[in-house]
Amino acid sequence: MPVPSTESSAPAGPPKDFGAVFDRLRPHLAELDSFLRGQLAAFEPEIRDLADYCLDASGKRIRPALVFLSGWGADDRPATALVRAAAVVELVHLATLVHDDIMDAADLRRGRGTAARQYGPETSVLLGDALFAHALYLAAQFPTTEVCLAVSDSTRKVCTGEIMQTLRRRAVNVTRADYDRVIELKTAELFRVSCLLGGRLGGHSADFTAAAAEFGRQLGIAYQIYDDLADFFGDESRIGKTLGTDLRSGKLTLPLMVLRDRLPAGERALLIEEIAGRREPDLAGRLRQMGEYDVFPAVSEAVLTALAAGEAALAPHAALAPVPLLLQLGGALRLQLKNLRAPAA
Amino acid sequence: MPVPSTESSAPAGPPKDFGAVFDRLRPHLAELDSFLRGQLAAFEPEIRDLADYCLDASGKRIRPALVFLSGWGADDRPATALVRAAAVVELVHLATLVHDDIMDAADLRRGRGTAARQYGPETSVLLGDALFAHALYLAAQFPTTEVCLAVSDSTRKVCTGEIMQTLRRRAVNVTRADYDRVIELKTAELFRVSCLLGGRLGGHSADFTAAAAEFGRQLGIAYQIYDDLADFFGDESRIGKTLGTDLRSGKLTLPLMVLRDRLPAGERALLIEEIAGRREPDLAGRLRQMGEYDVFPAVSEAVLTALAAGEAALAPHAALAPVPLLLQLGGALRLQLKNLRAPAA
C-alpha cells in the first residue's frame, strides 16, 4: 500500500487533545485515512456517499493511535496489519457514534451535521449497522479469527455499557461501582482491545501485549472520567459541545455523583430533582457548588489513579519502543486535565 | 453438545408457512433454540434479560432451516457446526428485526411487544448492535475466518438493501430494477449465505454448495415477493399483521408497481398521490383494482419464476440428500402462494 501524501489526506491539524505524540503518528493516521477511504469501494455504490460522510477525518483517532503506538516497531513506517486493525477499531467507534447521535437526537458533532440529521434516524440506524458489519469484514481478513473474536466481543461489551447508561438515565441512586462498570464497558474495553491488537500484530511478546492492554484499559477509564469532568469544567469552544449536557440529560457521571454525596441534605434533594428531570437544572449554581465542595480535585484524583495504574502496568517493559510513546499519551492527558482546571480557577 | 429434550425447548408448533419439511427439522430447531439460550451466558449479566427477550422462539427460523437443509448429511442428527452457523444467521436476522421495529415504530411483532416498545428505541438500537456483535463473535469461533467473512459481508449488504428501501419511501418512480436490487440485498443475500454455509459446513462439494447458494438466493427473492403480495392478499390473522402497510407507508413494492403501471392515467395519478403521502390511501379501492387489473397473477408469476430458477440450479445435484428437502421448501412456498389467492378469489 503506497504511503499517501500527508498534505491531501492527513487529518486537519494534529488533534489538540493528545498533543505531541500525535505528530509522530501523522504518517500512520494519513495512511489510515487513505485506507478507510479505499474501503468505500467495498460498500455497495448506493450507500458509498453515506458511508463516506461518516468517515469524518476530524475525529481524534485515539483508538487507532493506540493500535499504532502499542505495535510500534523498529522503524516508523506503519505496517499493513496495524493499519487494518486501526481501521477496524475506528469503524466500530464511528458506528457507535452514528448510533449515539440518533439516541441523543444530536444535530452537531465536531462542528457539522450528524448522520442522524443528514439522513434521518432510520437510515442512520442502518448506516451504523453497515459500518459495524464492515469493521468485522475487515477483521475477518486477517489470517486467523483472532481479530474477529476480540473485536466482536469488545463491540458487544461497548453496546452493553451504552445500554446500561441509557437504562440509568434519570436514575438518582447510581453508585460509583455502577459508574465504573459502565465506563469499563463503554470506553475502556475498546481502548484495551486497540492496545491488545497493536501489541499482537506488532509482533510483541504476550507479556508486553497484556501490559499494553491493561494500559489501554486504564487510559480508557482515565479518558472517560476526564471527559465527564470536561462536561462541567471544559472550555465550550475547545471541547466543541455545550457544557452541562450530562446534568440536563440526567446522566449521573462522577462529578455529579461526588457533588450529590457532598451536598447538605436540602441542596442534595434539589440536585436529585434536577437529575430526575423534575426540576429545571441550575447549571451555574451546580458549577459554583462543585467549586465549593472540591469536586474537581476529587474527580481529577480518579483520573490520575487510573493513569498511574496504567503506567505501572508498562513499567516492567520500559525498554521496549512502544512504552515511551504510550507514556507520552498518559502525560498528554495529565496536561489536559491541568488545562481544564486553569480557566475555572 | 447434548441434544436437549424437544419438549422443553422446541418452538411452539411447527411454523405453518413452510409446512411439512419443518417437521424433519424439529430436533434441529430445538437444538438451535437450546444453543441460542445457552449463548445468553456470554452476554453481560446486565443485558441478559433483554437479549433473551429478542430470542423469541415463535419466529419461522427460515434461515436456520436453510443452513440445516443445505448441510443435510447421512443421518438426521444436527452437526454442531451447522447449529452454530444457524445461530449466526438467525442472530443477524433478529438484530435486523430489532432495528426494523424501531424504524417502523412497530409496537407488535408476532403478537407481542417489540423490543422497541419494551425497552425504548435508544436501548433497542444498542440491543440490536449487541446481537449483531454476538453473531459475529459466534462466527469467529469457527476454525477459519470463512464464516466471519461471509456473514459480515452479507450483513452489510442486508443493511444496504434496507437503507435503499428507507431512502425510497414515498418515491413514486421506483422501477422493477430498483425493486429487484433491494430484495436481492435485503432478503436474498442472507438466504443465499445460509445455504452457502450449510453446504460448506455440511461437507458438500463446492459445486453443490454454489448450487444451494443460488437456490437460497432465488428462494429469498421468491419469498420476499410473496411477502409483499401477502401484504395485500393475505389473511390478517394468519400473517399476523395489518394488510396494506406498504401502501400506507409509501413502500412501492411489486404489487403496487404493477398496479401503477396498469392503471389508466387518472387513477394512476391518484395512486401516486397516495404513495407520496399526499392523499389518504384507499386500500379497499386499490385491492379491487388489483383484482380488475390482474395484479395477483402478474406478481405470482414473478414468485414462480424465481422458484423455478432456484430449482433449476439444484437439478444437476438431484441425487444428493439435501436436494429433495430444499425442493420441498420451494413446494411449500408454491402452496402458500396458492392459499393466498384462495380467500380473495
Interface residues (C-beta under 8 A of the other chain):
Chain A: F43 E44 E46 I47 L50 A95 T96 H99 I102 M103 Y119 G120 P121 E122 T123 V125 L126 L127 G128 D129 A130 F132 A133 H134 L136 Y137 A139 A140 Q141 F142 P143 T144 T145 C148 L149 S152 D153 T155 R156 K157 C159 T160 E162 I163 M164 T166 L167 R181 L185
Chain B: F43 E44 E46 I47 L50 A95 T96 H99 I102 M103 Y119 G120 P121 E122 T123 V125 L126 L127 G128 D129 A130 F132 A133 H134 L136 Y137 A139 A140 Q141 F142 P143 T144 T145 C148 L149 S152 D153 T155 R156 K157 C159 T160 E162 I163 M164 T166 L167 R181 L185
